[in-house]
């Protein structure tokens, strides 16, 4: 990738990452509401919650964030390649 391409890609990738984080948070919130039947995710500092609840919530959240991040990064890279005719690596 050329220097100009890197300069063009970095702000786009940053914006996509921020948008992906927001999207992942929203997706996780909806998944948690439906699966756990609770409106709020257990806070790890809330000692009235069981360890199991907290760890399951963290594992589900990590999985969703990882999947959304990979999907957003992949879509951004493909879009960049279509526009710049170069891979963003």
N, CA, C and O atoms as a CHARMM CRD file, in Angstrom:
* protein
*
  356
    1    1 UNK  N      0.85400  -1.16000   0.00000 PROA 1      0.00000
    2    1 UNK  CA     0.00000   0.00000   0.00000 PROA 1      0.00000
    3    1 UNK  C      0.90300   1.22700   0.00000 PROA 1      0.00000
    4    1 UNK  O      1.88700   1.28300   0.73700 PROA 1      0.00000
    5    2 UNK  N      0.56400   2.20400  -0.82600 PROA 2      0.00000
    6    2 UNK  CA     1.36700   3.41400  -0.92500 PROA 2      0.00000
    7    2 UNK  C      1.14500   4.30700   0.29100 PROA 2      0.00000
    8    2 UNK  O      0.21300   4.09700   1.06700 PROA 2      0.00000
    9    3 UNK  N      2.00000   5.29300   0.44500 PROA 3      0.00000
   10    3 UNK  CA     1.89800   6.22100   1.57600 PROA 3      0.00000
   11    3 UNK  C      0.58700   7.00400   1.51400 PROA 3      0.00000
   12    3 UNK  O     -0.04200   7.24500   2.54400 PROA 3      0.00000
   13    4 UNK  N      0.18100   7.39700   0.32200 PROA 4      0.00000
   14    4 UNK  CA    -1.07100   8.14300   0.16300 PROA 4      0.00000
   15    4 UNK  C     -2.24700   7.25100   0.54300 PROA 4      0.00000
   16    4 UNK  O     -3.18500   7.70300   1.20000 PROA 4      0.00000
   17    5 UNK  N     -2.20100   6.01400   0.14300 PROA 5      0.00000
   18    5 UNK  CA    -3.27200   5.08300   0.47500 PROA 5      0.00000
   19    5 UNK  C     -3.38400   4.89000   1.98500 PROA 5      0.00000
   20    5 UNK  O     -4.48800   4.83300   2.52600 PROA 5      0.00000
   21    6 UNK  N     -2.23600   4.78700   2.66600 PROA 6      0.00000
   22    6 UNK  CA    -2.25100   4.63300   4.12000 PROA 6      0.00000
   23    6 UNK  C     -2.87600   5.84600   4.78600 PROA 6      0.00000
   24    6 UNK  O     -3.66200   5.71700   5.72500 PROA 6      0.00000
   25    7 UNK  N     -2.52000   7.02800   4.29300 PROA 7      0.00000
   26    7 UNK  CA    -3.06800   8.25700   4.86600 PROA 7      0.00000
   27    7 UNK  C     -4.57900   8.31100   4.65600 PROA 7      0.00000
   28    7 UNK  O     -5.30800   8.77400   5.53300 PROA 7      0.00000
   29    8 UNK  N     -5.04800   7.84900   3.52100 PROA 8      0.00000
   30    8 UNK  CA    -6.48700   7.84800   3.23600 PROA 8      0.00000
   31    8 UNK  C     -7.21700   6.78900   4.06300 PROA 8      0.00000
   32    8 UNK  O     -8.33700   7.01200   4.52100 PROA 8      0.00000
   33    9 UNK  N     -6.57600   5.64300   4.24600 PROA 9      0.00000
   34    9 UNK  CA    -7.25000   4.53200   4.89900 PROA 9      0.00000
   35    9 UNK  C     -7.38000   4.70500   6.41000 PROA 9      0.00000
   36    9 UNK  O     -8.39600   4.32000   6.98700 PROA 9      0.00000
   37   10 UNK  N     -6.37900   5.27300   7.05100 PROA 10     0.00000
   38   10 UNK  CA    -6.37700   5.34500   8.51500 PROA 10     0.00000
   39   10 UNK  C     -7.59100   6.07900   9.08800 PROA 10     0.00000
   40   10 UNK  O     -8.21500   5.55300  10.00900 PROA 10     0.00000
   41   11 UNK  N     -7.96300   7.27900   8.58800 PROA 11     0.00000
   42   11 UNK  CA    -9.15800   7.91800   9.16100 PROA 11     0.00000
   43   11 UNK  C    -10.43600   7.12500   8.89500 PROA 11     0.00000
   44   11 UNK  O    -11.33900   7.09200   9.73200 PROA 11     0.00000
   45   12 UNK  N    -10.50600   6.49000   7.73300 PROA 12     0.00000
   46   12 UNK  CA   -11.68000   5.67100   7.43100 PROA 12     0.00000
   47   12 UNK  C    -11.77000   4.47500   8.37000 PROA 12     0.00000
   48   12 UNK  O    -12.85000   4.12900   8.84900 PROA 12     0.00000
   49   13 UNK  N    -10.62400   3.84800   8.63000 PROA 13     0.00000
   50   13 UNK  CA   -10.60100   2.69400   9.52600 PROA 13     0.00000
   51   13 UNK  C    -10.94900   3.11300  10.95500 PROA 13     0.00000
   52   13 UNK  O    -11.64000   2.38200  11.66500 PROA 13     0.00000
   53   14 UNK  N    -10.47900   4.27500  11.37400 PROA 14     0.00000
   54   14 UNK  CA   -10.78800   4.76200  12.71200 PROA 14     0.00000
   55   14 UNK  C    -12.28600   5.02400  12.86200 PROA 14     0.00000
   56   14 UNK  O    -12.89400   4.62900  13.85700 PROA 14     0.00000
   57   15 UNK  N    -12.86800   5.68300  11.88300 PROA 15     0.00000
   58   15 UNK  CA   -14.30500   5.95700  11.91900 PROA 15     0.00000
   59   15 UNK  C    -15.10700   4.65300  11.92000 PROA 15     0.00000
   60   15 UNK  O    -16.10200   4.52800  12.63300 PROA 15     0.00000
   61   16 UNK  N    -14.66900   3.69900  11.12400 PROA 16     0.00000
   62   16 UNK  CA   -15.36000   2.40500  11.07800 PROA 16     0.00000
   63   16 UNK  C    -15.24500   1.68000  12.41600 PROA 16     0.00000
   64   16 UNK  O    -16.19300   1.02400  12.84600 PROA 16     0.00000
   65   17 UNK  N    -14.09500   1.79100  13.07500 PROA 17     0.00000
   66   17 UNK  CA   -13.91600   1.14600  14.37500 PROA 17     0.00000
   67   17 UNK  C    -14.83800   1.74400  15.42900 PROA 17     0.00000
   68   17 UNK  O    -15.43500   1.01600  16.22300 PROA 17     0.00000
   69   18 UNK  N    -14.95200   3.06200  15.43600 PROA 18     0.00000
   70   18 UNK  CA   -15.83900   3.72200  16.39400 PROA 18     0.00000
   71   18 UNK  C    -17.28800   3.30000  16.12500 PROA 18     0.00000
   72   18 UNK  O    -18.02200   2.94400  17.04600 PROA 18     0.00000
   73   19 UNK  N    -17.68200   3.34500  14.86800 PROA 19     0.00000
   74   19 UNK  CA   -19.03500   2.92500  14.50600 PROA 19     0.00000
   75   19 UNK  C    -19.28000   1.46700  14.84800 PROA 19     0.00000
   76   19 UNK  O    -20.36400   1.10700  15.30900 PROA 19     0.00000
   77   20 UNK  N    -18.28100   0.62800  14.62500 PROA 20     0.00000
   78   20 UNK  CA   -18.41100  -0.78900  14.95500 PROA 20     0.00000
   79   20 UNK  C    -18.55800  -1.01900  16.45000 PROA 20     0.00000
   80   20 UNK  O    -19.31800  -1.89100  16.87000 PROA 20     0.00000
   81   21 UNK  N    -17.83900  -0.24400  17.26100 PROA 21     0.00000
   82   21 UNK  CA   -17.96400  -0.35700  18.71000 PROA 21     0.00000
   83   21 UNK  C    -19.35300   0.02000  19.18500 PROA 21     0.00000
   84   21 UNK  O    -19.92600  -0.63500  20.05600 PROA 21     0.00000
   85   22 UNK  N    -19.88700   1.08200  18.60400 PROA 22     0.00000
   86   22 UNK  CA   -21.24500   1.50800  18.95400 PROA 22     0.00000
   87   22 UNK  C    -22.25500   0.44000  18.53200 PROA 22     0.00000
   88   22 UNK  O    -23.16500   0.09900  19.28700 PROA 22     0.00000
   89   23 UNK  N    -22.08100  -0.07800  17.32600 PROA 23     0.00000
   90   23 UNK  CA   -22.96600  -1.12700  16.82500 PROA 23     0.00000
   91   23 UNK  C    -22.87200  -2.37800  17.69800 PROA 23     0.00000
   92   23 UNK  O    -23.89500  -2.97600  18.03400 PROA 23     0.00000
   93   24 UNK  N    -21.66300  -2.77400  18.06300 PROA 24     0.00000
   94   24 UNK  CA   -21.48400  -3.96400  18.89400 PROA 24     0.00000
   95   24 UNK  C    -22.14800  -3.79500  20.25300 PROA 24     0.00000
   96   24 UNK  O    -22.75500  -4.73500  20.76600 PROA 24     0.00000
   97   25 UNK  N    -22.03900  -2.60800  20.84100 PROA 25     0.00000
   98   25 UNK  CA   -22.68900  -2.35400  22.11900 PROA 25     0.00000
   99   25 UNK  C    -24.20100  -2.47800  22.01900 PROA 25     0.00000
  100   25 UNK  O    -24.84800  -3.04400  22.90000 PROA 25     0.00000
  101   26 UNK  N    -24.75700  -1.94600  20.94400 PROA 26     0.00000
  102   26 UNK  CA   -26.20700  -2.02600  20.73900 PROA 26     0.00000
  103   26 UNK  C    -26.64800  -3.46500  20.51300 PROA 26     0.00000
  104   26 UNK  O    -27.66100  -3.90300  21.05800 PROA 26     0.00000
  105   27 UNK  N    -25.88400  -4.20000  19.70600 PROA 27     0.00000
  106   27 UNK  CA   -26.22000  -5.61000  19.44400 PROA 27     0.00000
  107   27 UNK  C    -26.15300  -6.40900  20.74200 PROA 27     0.00000
  108   27 UNK  O    -27.04800  -7.20100  21.03700 PROA 27     0.00000
  109   28 UNK  N    -25.09500  -6.20100  21.51000 PROA 28     0.00000
  110   28 UNK  CA   -24.96000  -6.94100  22.76500 PROA 28     0.00000
  111   28 UNK  C    -26.09900  -6.61900  23.71900 PROA 28     0.00000
  112   28 UNK  O    -26.63400  -7.51800  24.36800 PROA 28     0.00000
  113   29 UNK  N    -26.47600  -5.35100  23.81300 PROA 29     0.00000
  114   29 UNK  CA   -27.59100  -4.97000  24.68500 PROA 29     0.00000
  115   29 UNK  C    -28.87700  -5.68700  24.31900 PROA 29     0.00000
  116   29 UNK  O    -29.61300  -6.14900  25.19100 PROA 29     0.00000
  117   30 UNK  N    -29.14400  -5.77800  23.01400 PROA 30     0.00000
  118   30 UNK  CA   -30.36300  -6.47000  22.56800 PROA 30     0.00000
  119   30 UNK  C    -30.27200  -7.96800  22.81500 PROA 30     0.00000
  120   30 UNK  O    -31.24600  -8.58700  23.24400 PROA 30     0.00000
  121   31 UNK  N    -29.11500  -8.55500  22.55000 PROA 31     0.00000
  122   31 UNK  CA   -28.94400  -9.99800  22.77700 PROA 31     0.00000
  123   31 UNK  C    -29.11200 -10.30400  24.25800 PROA 31     0.00000
  124   31 UNK  O    -29.78500 -11.27000  24.61900 PROA 31     0.00000
  125   32 UNK  N    -28.50700  -9.49100  25.11600 PROA 32     0.00000
  126   32 UNK  CA   -28.59900  -9.74600  26.55000 PROA 32     0.00000
  127   32 UNK  C    -30.04000  -9.64200  27.03100 PROA 32     0.00000
  128   32 UNK  O    -30.48200 -10.46000  27.83900 PROA 32     0.00000
  129   33 UNK  N    -30.77800  -8.64500  26.54500 PROA 33     0.00000
  130   33 UNK  CA   -32.18500  -8.49000  26.94700 PROA 33     0.00000
  131   33 UNK  C    -32.98900  -9.72900  26.59000 PROA 33     0.00000
  132   33 UNK  O    -33.80900 -10.19500  27.38000 PROA 33     0.00000
  133   34 UNK  N    -32.75200 -10.25900  25.40100 PROA 34     0.00000
  134   34 UNK  CA   -33.53900 -11.40100  24.93000 PROA 34     0.00000
  135   34 UNK  C    -33.12800 -12.71100  25.58900 PROA 34     0.00000
  136   34 UNK  O    -33.97700 -13.53500  25.93200 PROA 34     0.00000
  137   35 UNK  N    -31.83200 -12.89900  25.76300 PROA 35     0.00000
  138   35 UNK  CA   -31.35000 -14.16200  26.32400 PROA 35     0.00000
  139   35 UNK  C    -31.56400 -14.21700  27.83300 PROA 35     0.00000
  140   35 UNK  O    -32.06300 -15.21200  28.35800 PROA 35     0.00000
  141   36 UNK  N    -31.18400 -13.14400  28.53000 PROA 36     0.00000
  142   36 UNK  CA   -31.25700 -13.15400  29.99000 PROA 36     0.00000
  143   36 UNK  C    -32.59500 -12.64400  30.50800 PROA 36     0.00000
  144   36 UNK  O    -32.94500 -12.87800  31.66400 PROA 36     0.00000
  145   37 UNK  N    -33.33500 -11.95400  29.66500 PROA 37     0.00000
  146   37 UNK  CA   -34.60300 -11.39900  30.11000 PROA 37     0.00000
  147   37 UNK  C    -34.43300 -10.23700  31.07500 PROA 37     0.00000
  148   37 UNK  O    -35.35200  -9.90200  31.82200 PROA 37     0.00000
  149   38 UNK  N    -33.26000  -9.62500  31.05800 PROA 38     0.00000
  150   38 UNK  CA   -32.95700  -8.50000  31.93600 PROA 38     0.00000
  151   38 UNK  C    -32.56000  -7.29800  31.08600 PROA 38     0.00000
  152   38 UNK  O    -31.88400  -7.45900  30.07000 PROA 38     0.00000
  153   39 UNK  N    -32.97200  -6.09400  31.48800 PROA 39     0.00000
  154   39 UNK  CA   -32.64000  -4.91800  30.68500 PROA 39     0.00000
  155   39 UNK  C    -31.18400  -4.47800  30.80600 PROA 39     0.00000
  156   39 UNK  O    -30.66100  -3.81800  29.90800 PROA 39     0.00000
  157   40 UNK  N    -30.52700  -4.83700  31.90800 PROA 40     0.00000
  158   40 UNK  CA   -29.15000  -4.38000  32.11400 PROA 40     0.00000
  159   40 UNK  C    -28.19200  -5.55300  32.23700 PROA 40     0.00000
  160   40 UNK  O    -28.52800  -6.61600  32.75800 PROA 40     0.00000
  161   41 UNK  N    -27.00000  -5.32000  31.74400 PROA 41     0.00000
  162   41 UNK  CA   -25.92900  -6.31100  31.83000 PROA 41     0.00000
  163   41 UNK  C    -25.38400  -6.29500  33.25700 PROA 41     0.00000
  164   41 UNK  O    -25.26300  -5.22500  33.85300 PROA 41     0.00000
  165   42 UNK  N    -25.05300  -7.46000  33.81500 PROA 42     0.00000
  166   42 UNK  CA   -24.50000  -7.47300  35.16600 PROA 42     0.00000
  167   42 UNK  C    -23.14500  -6.75300  35.23600 PROA 42     0.00000
  168   42 UNK  O    -22.25100  -6.99900  34.42600 PROA 42     0.00000
  169   43 UNK  N    -23.02400  -5.88400  36.19700 PROA 43     0.00000
  170   43 UNK  CA   -21.77300  -5.16400  36.43300 PROA 43     0.00000
  171   43 UNK  C    -20.84900  -6.07400  37.24300 PROA 43     0.00000
  172   43 UNK  O    -21.27300  -6.61400  38.26500 PROA 43     0.00000
  173   44 UNK  N    -19.61200  -6.25500  36.81700 PROA 44     0.00000
  174   44 UNK  CA   -18.69300  -7.12700  37.56400 PROA 44     0.00000
  175   44 UNK  C    -18.48300  -6.68500  39.01700 PROA 44     0.00000
  176   44 UNK  O    -18.12000  -7.50500  39.86100 PROA 44     0.00000
  177   45 UNK  N    -18.70500  -5.41600  39.31400 PROA 45     0.00000
  178   45 UNK  CA   -18.52200  -4.91600  40.67900 PROA 45     0.00000
  179   45 UNK  C    -19.76000  -5.11100  41.54800 PROA 45     0.00000
  180   45 UNK  O    -19.71100  -4.90400  42.76100 PROA 45     0.00000
  181   46 UNK  N    -20.86500  -5.50900  40.93100 PROA 46     0.00000
  182   46 UNK  CA   -22.10700  -5.74600  41.67700 PROA 46     0.00000
  183   46 UNK  C    -22.02700  -7.13000  42.31100 PROA 46     0.00000
  184   46 UNK  O    -22.23000  -8.14500  41.64500 PROA 46     0.00000
  185   47 UNK  N    -21.72800  -7.15300  43.60100 PROA 47     0.00000
  186   47 UNK  CA   -21.51100  -8.43100  44.28100 PROA 47     0.00000
  187   47 UNK  C    -22.80000  -9.18500  44.57900 PROA 47     0.00000
  188   47 UNK  O    -22.75900 -10.30300  45.09200 PROA 47     0.00000
  189   48 UNK  N    -23.95100  -8.58100  44.26100 PROA 48     0.00000
  190   48 UNK  CA   -25.20400  -9.31700  44.41700 PROA 48     0.00000
  191   48 UNK  C    -25.43200 -10.26000  43.23400 PROA 48     0.00000
  192   48 UNK  O    -26.28600 -11.14400  43.29900 PROA 48     0.00000
  193   49 UNK  N    -24.67700 -10.07400  42.16700 PROA 49     0.00000
  194   49 UNK  CA   -24.74700 -10.96600  40.99900 PROA 49     0.00000
  195   49 UNK  C    -23.80000 -12.13400  41.20800 PROA 49     0.00000
  196   49 UNK  O    -22.77500 -12.00400  41.87700 PROA 49     0.00000
  197   50 UNK  N    -24.14600 -13.26400  40.63800 PROA 50     0.00000
  198   50 UNK  CA   -23.27300 -14.43600  40.77100 PROA 50     0.00000
  199   50 UNK  C    -22.08600 -14.31900  39.82300 PROA 50     0.00000
  200   50 UNK  O    -22.13200 -13.59900  38.82500 PROA 50     0.00000
  201   51 UNK  N    -21.03100 -15.03700  40.15700 PROA 51     0.00000
  202   51 UNK  CA   -19.86200 -15.07900  39.27500 PROA 51     0.00000
  203   51 UNK  C    -20.26600 -15.60100  37.90400 PROA 51     0.00000
  204   51 UNK  O    -19.81800 -15.09600  36.87500 PROA 51     0.00000
  205   52 UNK  N    -21.11300 -16.61000  37.90700 PROA 52     0.00000
  206   52 UNK  CA   -21.54600 -17.21300  36.64600 PROA 52     0.00000
  207   52 UNK  C    -22.22000 -16.17700  35.74500 PROA 52     0.00000
  208   52 UNK  O    -21.90300 -16.10600  34.55700 PROA 52     0.00000
  209   53 UNK  N    -23.13300 -15.38000  36.27700 PROA 53     0.00000
  210   53 UNK  CA   -23.80900 -14.35000  35.48400 PROA 53     0.00000
  211   53 UNK  C    -22.80500 -13.37100  34.87700 PROA 53     0.00000
  212   53 UNK  O    -22.85800 -13.05700  33.68800 PROA 53     0.00000
  213   54 UNK  N    -21.90400 -12.90600  35.71200 PROA 54     0.00000
  214   54 UNK  CA   -20.92800 -11.90400  35.26900 PROA 54     0.00000
  215   54 UNK  C    -20.01300 -12.48600  34.19100 PROA 54     0.00000
  216   54 UNK  O    -19.75300 -11.83100  33.18200 PROA 54     0.00000
  217   55 UNK  N    -19.53000 -13.69800  34.39200 PROA 55     0.00000
  218   55 UNK  CA   -18.59500 -14.29100  33.42700 PROA 55     0.00000
  219   55 UNK  C    -19.28000 -14.65300  32.11600 PROA 55     0.00000
  220   55 UNK  O    -18.69000 -14.50200  31.04600 PROA 55     0.00000
  221   56 UNK  N    -20.50800 -15.12400  32.18800 PROA 56     0.00000
  222   56 UNK  CA   -21.24600 -15.42500  30.95600 PROA 56     0.00000
  223   56 UNK  C    -21.50200 -14.14300  30.17600 PROA 56     0.00000
  224   56 UNK  O    -21.33900 -14.11100  28.95600 PROA 56     0.00000
  225   57 UNK  N    -21.90200 -13.09000  30.87600 PROA 57     0.00000
  226   57 UNK  CA   -22.13200 -11.80300  30.19900 PROA 57     0.00000
  227   57 UNK  C    -20.85200 -11.30800  29.53500 PROA 57     0.00000
  228   57 UNK  O    -20.88800 -10.82100  28.40500 PROA 57     0.00000
  229   58 UNK  N    -19.73300 -11.42800  30.22300 PROA 58     0.00000
  230   58 UNK  CA   -18.45800 -10.97400  29.65900 PROA 58     0.00000
  231   58 UNK  C    -18.06700 -11.80800  28.43800 PROA 58     0.00000
  232   58 UNK  O    -17.57000 -11.26900  27.44900 PROA 58     0.00000
  233   59 UNK  N    -18.28800 -13.10800  28.50700 PROA 59     0.00000
  234   59 UNK  CA   -17.94500 -13.97000  27.37800 PROA 59     0.00000
  235   59 UNK  C    -18.81700 -13.67200  26.15900 PROA 59     0.00000
  236   59 UNK  O    -18.32200 -13.61800  25.03300 PROA 59     0.00000
  237   60 UNK  N    -20.10800 -13.48200  26.38700 PROA 60     0.00000
  238   60 UNK  CA   -21.01600 -13.16000  25.27700 PROA 60     0.00000
  239   60 UNK  C    -20.65000 -11.80100  24.68900 PROA 60     0.00000
  240   60 UNK  O    -20.62700 -11.63200  23.47000 PROA 60     0.00000
  241   61 UNK  N    -20.36600 -10.84000  25.55300 PROA 61     0.00000
  242   61 UNK  CA   -20.00100  -9.50500  25.09300 PROA 61     0.00000
  243   61 UNK  C    -18.71400  -9.54900  24.26800 PROA 61     0.00000
  244   61 UNK  O    -18.63300  -8.91900  23.21300 PROA 61     0.00000
  245   62 UNK  N    -17.72600 -10.27500  24.73500 PROA 62     0.00000
  246   62 UNK  CA   -16.47100 -10.39200  23.99700 PROA 62     0.00000
  247   62 UNK  C    -16.65100 -11.05000  22.64000 PROA 62     0.00000
  248   62 UNK  O    -16.04100 -10.63700  21.65400 PROA 62     0.00000
  249   63 UNK  N    -17.48600 -12.07000  22.59600 PROA 63     0.00000
  250   63 UNK  CA   -17.75800 -12.75500  21.33000 PROA 63     0.00000
  251   63 UNK  C    -18.44400 -11.82700  20.34600 PROA 63     0.00000
  252   63 UNK  O    -18.06700 -11.76700  19.17500 PROA 63     0.00000
  253   64 UNK  N    -19.44200 -11.10800  20.81200 PROA 64     0.00000
  254   64 UNK  CA   -20.17100 -10.19400  19.92500 PROA 64     0.00000
  255   64 UNK  C    -19.26400  -9.07400  19.44500 PROA 64     0.00000
  256   64 UNK  O    -19.27100  -8.73900  18.26100 PROA 64     0.00000
  257   65 UNK  N    -18.47700  -8.48600  20.35300 PROA 65     0.00000
  258   65 UNK  CA   -17.56800  -7.42200  19.93900 PROA 65     0.00000
  259   65 UNK  C    -16.55700  -7.92300  18.92500 PROA 65     0.00000
  260   65 UNK  O    -16.25100  -7.22500  17.95800 PROA 65     0.00000
  261   66 UNK  N    -16.03400  -9.12400  19.13300 PROA 66     0.00000
  262   66 UNK  CA   -15.07400  -9.68900  18.18900 PROA 66     0.00000
  263   66 UNK  C    -15.68500  -9.92700  16.81600 PROA 66     0.00000
  264   66 UNK  O    -15.06800  -9.62100  15.79600 PROA 66     0.00000
  265   67 UNK  N    -16.88800 -10.46700  16.78900 PROA 67     0.00000
  266   67 UNK  CA   -17.56400 -10.71900  15.51900 PROA 67     0.00000
  267   67 UNK  C    -17.90000  -9.42500  14.77700 PROA 67     0.00000
  268   67 UNK  O    -17.68200  -9.31400  13.57000 PROA 67     0.00000
  269   68 UNK  N    -18.43100  -8.45100  15.51300 PROA 68     0.00000
  270   68 UNK  CA   -18.78600  -7.18000  14.87200 PROA 68     0.00000
  271   68 UNK  C    -17.53100  -6.47000  14.39400 PROA 68     0.00000
  272   68 UNK  O    -17.52000  -5.91500  13.29500 PROA 68     0.00000
  273   69 UNK  N    -16.48200  -6.47800  15.19200 PROA 69     0.00000
  274   69 UNK  CA   -15.23500  -5.82200  14.77800 PROA 69     0.00000
  275   69 UNK  C    -14.66700  -6.46000  13.51200 PROA 69     0.00000
  276   69 UNK  O    -14.24800  -5.75600  12.59300 PROA 69     0.00000
  277   70 UNK  N    -14.65500  -7.77900  13.46400 PROA 70     0.00000
  278   70 UNK  CA   -14.15100  -8.46800  12.27400 PROA 70     0.00000
  279   70 UNK  C    -15.01200  -8.14400  11.05800 PROA 70     0.00000
  280   70 UNK  O    -14.48300  -7.92200   9.96900 PROA 70     0.00000
  281   71 UNK  N    -16.33100  -8.11400  11.23100 PROA 71     0.00000
  282   71 UNK  CA   -17.22200  -7.81200  10.11200 PROA 71     0.00000
  283   71 UNK  C    -17.02100  -6.38700   9.61500 PROA 71     0.00000
  284   71 UNK  O    -16.98300  -6.15100   8.40800 PROA 71     0.00000
  285   72 UNK  N    -16.89200  -5.43100  10.54100 PROA 72     0.00000
  286   72 UNK  CA   -16.69300  -4.03100  10.15700 PROA 72     0.00000
  287   72 UNK  C    -15.33400  -3.84000   9.49600 PROA 72     0.00000
  288   72 UNK  O    -15.23400  -3.16700   8.47000 PROA 72     0.00000
  289   73 UNK  N    -14.29100  -4.42400  10.07000 PROA 73     0.00000
  290   73 UNK  CA   -12.95500  -4.31800   9.47200 PROA 73     0.00000
  291   73 UNK  C    -12.92100  -4.92700   8.07400 PROA 73     0.00000
  292   73 UNK  O    -12.32400  -4.37300   7.15000 PROA 73     0.00000
  293   74 UNK  N    -13.56200  -6.05800   7.94500 PROA 74     0.00000
  294   74 UNK  CA   -13.59100  -6.75100   6.65000 PROA 74     0.00000
  295   74 UNK  C    -14.34600  -5.93400   5.60900 PROA 74     0.00000
  296   74 UNK  O    -13.88700  -5.79600   4.47500 PROA 74     0.00000
  297   75 UNK  N    -15.49800  -5.39200   5.98600 PROA 75     0.00000
  298   75 UNK  CA   -16.28600  -4.57300   5.06500 PROA 75     0.00000
  299   75 UNK  C    -15.51800  -3.30600   4.68600 PROA 75     0.00000
  300   75 UNK  O    -15.54100  -2.88200   3.53000 PROA 75     0.00000
  301   76 UNK  N    -14.84500  -2.71000   5.65300 PROA 76     0.00000
  302   76 UNK  CA   -14.04400  -1.51500   5.37300 PROA 76     0.00000
  303   76 UNK  C    -12.90600  -1.80700   4.41800 PROA 76     0.00000
  304   76 UNK  O    -12.63400  -1.01500   3.51500 PROA 76     0.00000
  305   77 UNK  N    -12.24600  -2.92000   4.60200 PROA 77     0.00000
  306   77 UNK  CA   -11.14300  -3.30000   3.72700 PROA 77     0.00000
  307   77 UNK  C    -11.63600  -3.57200   2.30300 PROA 77     0.00000
  308   77 UNK  O    -10.99200  -3.18500   1.32800 PROA 77     0.00000
  309   78 UNK  N    -12.77000  -4.23300   2.19900 PROA 78     0.00000
  310   78 UNK  CA   -13.32300  -4.50000   0.86300 PROA 78     0.00000
  311   78 UNK  C    -13.76500  -3.21100   0.17500 PROA 78     0.00000
  312   78 UNK  O    -13.53900  -3.02900  -1.02100 PROA 78     0.00000
  313   79 UNK  N    -14.39500  -2.32200   0.93400 PROA 79     0.00000
  314   79 UNK  CA   -14.80400  -1.03500   0.36700 PROA 79     0.00000
  315   79 UNK  C    -13.60900  -0.21400  -0.07600 PROA 79     0.00000
  316   79 UNK  O    -13.63200   0.40700  -1.13800 PROA 79     0.00000
  317   80 UNK  N    -12.56100  -0.21300   0.74400 PROA 80     0.00000
  318   80 UNK  CA   -11.35000   0.51400   0.39100 PROA 80     0.00000
  319   80 UNK  C    -10.73500  -0.04900  -0.88900 PROA 80     0.00000
  320   80 UNK  O    -10.30900   0.69900  -1.76900 PROA 80     0.00000
  321   81 UNK  N    -10.69700  -1.38000  -0.97900 PROA 81     0.00000
  322   81 UNK  CA   -10.11500  -2.00400  -2.16800 PROA 81     0.00000
  323   81 UNK  C    -10.88900  -1.62700  -3.42600 PROA 81     0.00000
  324   81 UNK  O    -10.29500  -1.42600  -4.48500 PROA 81     0.00000
  325   82 UNK  N    -12.21600  -1.53000  -3.31200 PROA 82     0.00000
  326   82 UNK  CA   -13.01500  -1.13100  -4.47600 PROA 82     0.00000
  327   82 UNK  C    -12.71300   0.30000  -4.89300 PROA 82     0.00000
  328   82 UNK  O    -12.66800   0.60800  -6.08400 PROA 82     0.00000
  329   83 UNK  N    -12.50600   1.17400  -3.91100 PROA 83     0.00000
  330   83 UNK  CA   -12.25500   2.57700  -4.22300 PROA 83     0.00000
  331   83 UNK  C    -10.82100   2.84100  -4.67500 PROA 83     0.00000
  332   83 UNK  O    -10.59200   3.56000  -5.64700 PROA 83     0.00000
  333   84 UNK  N     -9.86100   2.25400  -3.96300 PROA 84     0.00000
  334   84 UNK  CA    -8.44400   2.56900  -4.21200 PROA 84     0.00000
  335   84 UNK  C     -7.74300   1.54100  -5.09100 PROA 84     0.00000
  336   84 UNK  O     -6.62100   1.77700  -5.54000 PROA 84     0.00000
  337   85 UNK  N     -8.38200   0.41700  -5.33800 PROA 85     0.00000
  338   85 UNK  CA    -7.76900  -0.66800  -6.11100 PROA 85     0.00000
  339   85 UNK  C     -6.46100  -1.13200  -5.49800 PROA 85     0.00000
  340   85 UNK  O     -5.50900  -1.47200  -6.20100 PROA 85     0.00000
  341   86 UNK  N     -6.43600  -1.13900  -4.15600 PROA 86     0.00000
  342   86 UNK  CA    -5.27100  -1.61900  -3.41800 PROA 86     0.00000
  343   86 UNK  C     -5.75400  -2.22100  -2.10600 PROA 86     0.00000
  344   86 UNK  O     -6.77300  -1.80200  -1.55700 PROA 86     0.00000
  345   87 UNK  N     -5.02500  -3.19400  -1.61600 PROA 87     0.00000
  346   87 UNK  CA    -5.36400  -3.78300  -0.32200 PROA 87     0.00000
  347   87 UNK  C     -4.89500  -2.85900   0.80000 PROA 87     0.00000
  348   87 UNK  O     -3.84600  -2.22800   0.67700 PROA 87     0.00000
  349   88 UNK  N     -5.65200  -2.77200   1.88500 PROA 88     0.00000
  350   88 UNK  CA    -5.30200  -1.86700   2.96800 PROA 88     0.00000
  351   88 UNK  C     -4.30800  -2.44500   3.98300 PROA 88     0.00000
  352   88 UNK  O     -4.31800  -2.02000   5.13900 PROA 88     0.00000
  353   89 UNK  N     -3.48100  -3.36200   3.60900 PROA 89     0.00000
  354   89 UNK  CA    -2.50200  -3.92800   4.54800 PROA 89     0.00000
  355   89 UNK  C     -1.20600  -3.20900   4.46900 PROA 89     0.00000
  356   89 UNK  O     -0.26700  -3.55000   5.18800 PROA 89     0.00000
